[in-house]
Amino acid sequence: MQPNGVPFTVPKTEFRRLLSVEQGTWNARRNLGRGLAQFHLLPEYGRNKINPIAIVGGGPSLKSRIEELRGFRTIMACASAHDFLIEHDIYPRYALVLDPVGSVNLNYFSWRQDSCTYLVASHVNPDVLAHFEAYPVALWHAAGEIKKNIRAPQIIGGITAILRAQFIALHLGYTKHHYFGVDSCFTESGESHAYDVNEPLSTPVQITVTNGRTFTSTEMWVEQAKQFFDGIAATQGAFHSTIHGDGLIPEMLRCGNPRFHEVMTVT
Protein backbone atom coordinates (compact mmCIF):
# COMPACT_ATOMS: atom_id res chain seq x y z
CA MET A 1 0.00 0.00 0.00
CA GLN A 2 1.18 3.53 -0.70
CA PRO A 3 -0.70 5.97 1.55
CA ASN A 4 -0.43 9.30 -0.22
CA GLY A 5 2.77 8.41 -2.03
CA VAL A 6 4.75 7.08 0.96
CA PRO A 7 5.42 3.38 0.47
CA PHE A 8 5.00 1.40 3.63
CA THR A 9 2.55 -1.22 4.71
CA VAL A 10 -0.21 -0.07 7.03
CA PRO A 11 -0.91 -2.87 9.53
CA LYS A 12 -4.39 -4.31 9.46
CA THR A 13 -6.03 -3.00 12.59
CA GLU A 14 -9.37 -3.22 14.31
CA PHE A 15 -10.10 -0.38 16.69
CA ARG A 16 -12.62 -1.24 19.37
CA ARG A 17 -15.22 1.43 20.00
CA LEU A 18 -15.39 2.67 23.55
CA LEU A 19 -19.12 3.19 23.01
CA SER A 20 -21.53 1.78 20.47
CA VAL A 21 -23.18 4.16 18.01
CA GLU A 22 -26.47 3.49 19.79
CA GLN A 23 -25.02 4.45 23.17
CA GLY A 24 -23.28 7.47 21.66
CA THR A 25 -26.54 8.66 20.11
CA TRP A 26 -28.40 8.19 23.39
CA ASN A 27 -25.70 10.21 25.18
CA ALA A 28 -25.86 12.93 22.52
CA ARG A 29 -29.62 13.35 22.86
CA ARG A 30 -29.37 13.54 26.63
CA ASN A 31 -26.43 15.95 26.51
CA LEU A 32 -28.24 18.21 24.08
CA GLY A 33 -31.05 18.40 26.61
CA ARG A 34 -28.73 20.12 29.08
CA GLY A 35 -29.05 23.40 27.16
CA LEU A 36 -25.33 23.79 26.55
CA ALA A 37 -23.96 25.85 23.70
CA GLN A 38 -23.59 24.04 20.38
CA PHE A 39 -20.49 24.36 18.25
CA HIS A 40 -22.29 25.32 15.05
CA LEU A 41 -24.12 28.11 16.87
CA LEU A 42 -21.02 29.79 18.28
CA PRO A 43 -20.69 33.38 17.01
CA GLU A 44 -17.26 32.64 15.50
CA TYR A 45 -18.47 29.58 13.60
CA GLY A 46 -18.09 29.88 9.82
CA ARG A 47 -16.48 33.33 9.91
CA ASN A 48 -13.29 33.54 7.86
CA LYS A 49 -10.21 34.27 9.94
CA ILE A 50 -7.04 36.00 8.74
CA ASN A 51 -4.82 34.85 11.60
CA PRO A 52 -3.54 31.26 11.83
CA ILE A 53 -4.53 28.62 14.36
CA ALA A 54 -2.09 26.32 16.15
CA ILE A 55 -3.43 22.78 16.57
CA VAL A 56 -1.53 20.96 19.29
CA GLY A 57 -1.11 17.25 19.86
CA GLY A 58 0.97 15.55 22.50
CA GLY A 59 3.83 14.16 20.41
CA PRO A 60 7.33 14.40 21.91
CA SER A 61 8.50 17.04 19.39
CA LEU A 62 6.19 19.52 21.14
CA LYS A 63 8.79 19.99 23.90
CA SER A 64 11.37 21.42 21.50
CA ARG A 65 8.86 23.73 19.78
CA ILE A 66 7.15 25.23 22.80
CA GLU A 67 8.61 28.72 22.28
CA GLU A 68 7.42 28.77 18.66
CA LEU A 69 3.95 27.83 19.85
CA ARG A 70 3.92 30.64 22.38
CA GLY A 71 3.74 33.16 19.55
CA PHE A 72 0.30 32.05 18.33
CA ARG A 73 -2.76 34.02 19.35
CA THR A 74 -5.23 31.19 18.73
CA ILE A 75 -4.39 27.70 19.98
CA MET A 76 -6.46 24.52 19.99
CA ALA A 77 -5.30 21.83 22.42
CA CYS A 78 -6.19 18.31 21.35
CA ALA A 79 -7.04 15.76 24.04
CA SER A 80 -4.16 15.13 26.44
CA ALA A 81 -2.07 18.19 25.47
CA HIS A 82 -4.21 20.57 27.54
CA ASP A 83 -2.50 20.47 30.94
CA PHE A 84 1.00 20.42 29.43
CA LEU A 85 0.26 23.74 27.73
CA ILE A 86 -1.15 25.32 30.89
CA GLU A 87 1.90 24.16 32.86
CA HIS A 88 4.05 26.09 30.35
CA ASP A 89 1.89 29.23 30.66
CA ILE A 90 0.31 28.71 27.25
CA TYR A 91 -3.45 29.14 27.41
CA PRO A 92 -5.45 27.58 24.57
CA ARG A 93 -8.48 29.33 23.13
CA TYR A 94 -10.06 25.93 22.45
CA ALA A 95 -9.59 22.42 23.80
CA LEU A 96 -10.95 19.45 21.89
CA VAL A 97 -12.46 16.44 23.67
CA LEU A 98 -13.32 13.39 21.57
CA ASP A 99 -12.96 10.31 23.78
CA PRO A 100 -16.34 9.48 25.31
CA VAL A 101 -15.14 7.84 28.54
CA GLY A 102 -13.86 9.94 31.40
CA SER A 103 -11.22 7.46 32.51
CA VAL A 104 -9.47 7.87 29.13
CA ASN A 105 -8.88 11.61 29.11
CA LEU A 106 -9.96 13.55 32.18
CA ASN A 107 -6.58 13.16 33.90
CA TYR A 108 -5.24 15.61 31.31
CA PHE A 109 -7.78 18.35 32.11
CA SER A 110 -6.90 19.27 35.68
CA TRP A 111 -6.10 22.92 34.92
CA ARG A 112 -9.31 24.04 33.25
CA GLN A 113 -9.56 27.73 32.27
CA ASP A 114 -12.42 30.22 31.96
CA SER A 115 -10.69 31.67 28.88
CA CYS A 116 -10.90 28.35 27.00
CA THR A 117 -13.92 26.94 25.19
CA TYR A 118 -14.05 23.18 25.66
CA LEU A 119 -15.29 21.63 22.45
CA VAL A 120 -16.75 18.38 23.76
CA ALA A 121 -18.08 15.69 21.43
CA SER A 122 -21.78 15.17 22.06
CA HIS A 123 -21.50 11.38 22.42
CA VAL A 124 -19.47 11.51 25.66
CA ASN A 125 -20.63 9.95 28.90
CA PRO A 126 -22.15 12.27 31.53
CA ASP A 127 -19.05 12.21 33.73
CA VAL A 128 -17.05 13.88 30.96
CA LEU A 129 -19.45 16.79 30.68
CA ALA A 130 -19.66 17.07 34.46
CA HIS A 131 -15.90 17.63 34.53
CA PHE A 132 -16.32 20.81 32.46
CA GLU A 133 -19.66 22.09 33.79
CA ALA A 134 -18.21 25.20 35.45
CA TYR A 135 -16.36 26.23 32.28
CA PRO A 136 -17.33 27.30 28.73
CA VAL A 137 -18.47 24.23 26.78
CA ALA A 138 -19.77 23.80 23.24
CA LEU A 139 -21.04 20.46 22.01
CA TRP A 140 -20.12 19.18 18.56
CA HIS A 141 -21.22 16.03 16.76
CA ALA A 142 -18.63 13.49 15.61
CA ALA A 143 -19.70 11.81 12.37
CA GLY A 144 -19.60 8.05 12.71
CA GLU A 145 -20.00 8.10 16.48
CA ILE A 146 -23.71 8.93 16.46
CA LYS A 147 -26.60 8.25 14.13
CA LYS A 148 -27.16 10.62 11.23
CA ASN A 149 -30.69 11.52 12.32
CA ILE A 150 -29.51 14.15 14.81
CA ARG A 151 -30.27 17.38 12.98
CA ALA A 152 -27.07 19.34 13.30
CA PRO A 153 -23.79 19.43 11.37
CA GLN A 154 -21.64 16.38 12.02
CA ILE A 155 -17.87 16.83 11.85
CA ILE A 156 -16.05 14.28 9.73
CA GLY A 157 -12.53 13.09 10.49
CA GLY A 158 -10.58 10.16 11.80
CA ILE A 159 -9.91 8.19 14.93
CA THR A 160 -8.10 10.83 17.02
CA ALA A 161 -8.76 14.37 18.19
CA ILE A 162 -6.08 15.75 15.84
CA LEU A 163 -7.94 14.25 12.88
CA ARG A 164 -11.17 15.97 13.92
CA ALA A 165 -9.35 19.22 14.69
CA GLN A 166 -8.45 19.61 11.01
CA PHE A 167 -12.13 19.98 10.18
CA ILE A 168 -13.22 21.79 13.33
CA ALA A 169 -10.66 24.51 12.65
CA LEU A 170 -11.91 24.75 9.09
CA HIS A 171 -15.51 25.11 10.30
CA LEU A 172 -14.31 27.94 12.55
CA GLY A 173 -13.00 29.72 9.46
CA TYR A 174 -9.28 29.09 9.88
CA THR A 175 -7.45 28.38 6.64
CA LYS A 176 -3.90 28.54 8.01
CA HIS A 177 -3.27 25.53 10.26
CA HIS A 178 -0.04 25.04 12.21
CA TYR A 179 0.43 21.61 13.79
CA PHE A 180 2.60 20.97 16.83
CA GLY A 181 3.27 17.62 18.48
CA VAL A 182 1.79 15.68 15.56
CA ASP A 183 4.47 13.00 15.29
CA SER A 184 2.76 9.56 15.26
CA CYS A 185 5.90 7.86 16.57
CA PHE A 186 8.24 7.38 19.49
CA THR A 187 11.55 9.19 19.80
CA GLU A 188 14.75 7.19 19.47
CA SER A 189 14.95 7.16 23.27
CA GLY A 190 11.43 5.71 23.52
CA GLU A 191 9.37 8.76 24.49
CA SER A 192 5.77 8.57 23.30
CA HIS A 193 4.61 12.04 24.35
CA ALA A 194 5.98 15.38 25.45
CA TYR A 195 4.75 14.49 28.97
CA ASP A 196 4.02 11.42 31.06
CA VAL A 197 0.95 9.42 30.10
CA ASN A 198 -0.72 6.79 32.21
CA GLU A 199 -2.39 4.67 29.60
CA PRO A 200 -1.46 1.62 27.52
CA LEU A 201 -0.46 2.13 23.90
CA SER A 202 -1.32 -0.17 21.04
CA THR A 203 1.08 -2.71 19.53
CA PRO A 204 4.46 -1.21 18.48
CA VAL A 205 5.37 -1.47 14.80
CA GLN A 206 8.42 -0.53 12.76
CA ILE A 207 7.73 1.75 9.79
CA THR A 208 10.28 2.55 7.09
CA VAL A 209 9.52 5.40 4.69
CA THR A 210 10.85 6.09 1.21
CA ASN A 211 14.25 7.46 2.18
CA GLY A 212 14.98 4.46 4.38
CA ARG A 213 14.36 6.22 7.68
CA THR A 214 12.69 3.91 10.19
CA PHE A 215 10.31 4.92 12.98
CA THR A 216 8.89 3.03 15.91
CA SER A 217 5.19 3.73 15.94
CA THR A 218 1.99 1.92 16.92
CA GLU A 219 -0.83 0.52 14.85
CA MET A 220 -3.07 3.39 15.91
CA TRP A 221 -0.48 6.08 15.18
CA VAL A 222 0.25 4.65 11.74
CA GLU A 223 -3.46 4.77 10.97
CA GLN A 224 -3.55 8.34 12.31
CA ALA A 225 -0.69 9.30 9.97
CA LYS A 226 -2.48 7.83 6.97
CA GLN A 227 -5.79 9.46 7.89
CA PHE A 228 -4.07 12.81 8.47
CA PHE A 229 -3.11 12.97 4.81
CA ASP A 230 -6.49 11.56 3.79
CA GLY A 231 -8.03 14.60 5.48
CA ILE A 232 -5.72 16.98 3.63
CA ALA A 233 -6.63 15.31 0.33
CA ALA A 234 -10.36 15.41 1.08
CA THR A 235 -10.39 19.19 1.55
CA GLN A 236 -8.65 19.83 -1.79
CA GLY A 237 -6.63 22.85 -0.72
CA ALA A 238 -9.24 24.49 1.51
CA PHE A 239 -6.52 25.26 4.04
CA HIS A 240 -2.73 25.33 4.24
CA SER A 241 -0.99 23.19 6.85
CA THR A 242 2.41 23.81 8.42
CA ILE A 243 3.86 20.96 10.49
CA HIS A 244 6.31 21.93 13.21
CA GLY A 245 8.68 19.27 14.51
CA ASP A 246 9.88 15.85 13.48
CA GLY A 247 8.40 12.39 13.32
CA LEU A 248 6.56 10.01 11.04
CA ILE A 249 3.99 12.52 9.75
CA PRO A 250 6.57 15.22 8.89
CA GLU A 251 8.71 12.59 7.17
CA MET A 252 5.74 11.39 5.14
CA LEU A 253 5.34 14.93 3.89
CA ARG A 254 9.04 15.32 3.06
CA CYS A 255 9.20 12.05 1.12
CA GLY A 256 5.65 11.64 -0.11
CA ASN A 257 3.52 12.76 -2.98
CA PRO A 258 4.80 16.16 -4.21
CA ARG A 259 1.27 17.45 -4.71
CA PHE A 260 0.92 17.81 -0.94
CA HIS A 261 3.72 20.37 -0.94
CA GLU A 262 1.32 22.78 -2.64
CA VAL A 263 -0.84 22.92 0.49
CA MET A 264 1.57 21.78 3.21
CA THR A 265 4.91 22.88 4.68
CA VAL A 266 7.18 21.19 7.21
CA THR A 267 9.56 23.14 9.46
Steps between C-alpha positions, in 0.01 A plus 500: 500500500618853430312744725527833323820411319698367799567130451458302816255238608224615732430220750152356493336631813166478672427784738248414768240767563483624855127552446259359246335738254171433678645596838674802349174619345314453828770702679484772234124542534525519877794741488319726257219519753732672747468828308872539439637706215537319168810532287320596180317779682810668641533859373843426349379194310538530122661845509819521295808573708817673380722385786628141523401236753744270679366146542690318772542129557708330764786361291850524650617764248269748675760547776758643260249731328329650802646849448381505138153406619497781753482752217156389378194697602253217438584151625293182501616231743411148393415245769788437740709806403286738707671490840850495349426832330359658816805384697715693249284814531342448159124543516300344216197675356342160432547149635364203309349199678414195290536192721162417653620336823628710786764252611675541162559874498392694807838461672634745241246774580588592857580865424179612333475869402214749469673645192479168312198359319487124547376345179354175631367231267130448563528121536703513824384344824348732763810494720700667223260791472479528878876556507458818293166628633645811666685603183403607145386193305370457146373166377592372155390185320759246385393332176510124534460505877129583498211432267444737210147590609618763749424823317820696532828509307715195565877545483682245288852381576695207631567303813681764709434854617768638265314350204177672604682825577590539132132537417391681815756772432375524144140536621620783725631678191872437542683429176855516637563199725823451695547157658717436804567165665352306208768232473329156497814330631734452792831681531820300467520497880148355525294805597140481381384847605637834610377411852427193709193300404333237711333288239593195292600551138414270214740246349838650395591474132805594296431728203755580230424785260633569152840637597573200720438676830333269751262601779358311793130570503180319598218360293276787606759769427573357156129512423491857634786596266321353200169663592672835558596516134162359398346804669731738315409333170127510575497878547674564166702802607239664723772577753879507520674286761840562657645215707745597772737234630620158397352154484316262272243751371758770414714237328203380297460854375870539417516173306145459377287612213628840377147629450465536877780756500260741330284514813741386772834610647727331753738695725 
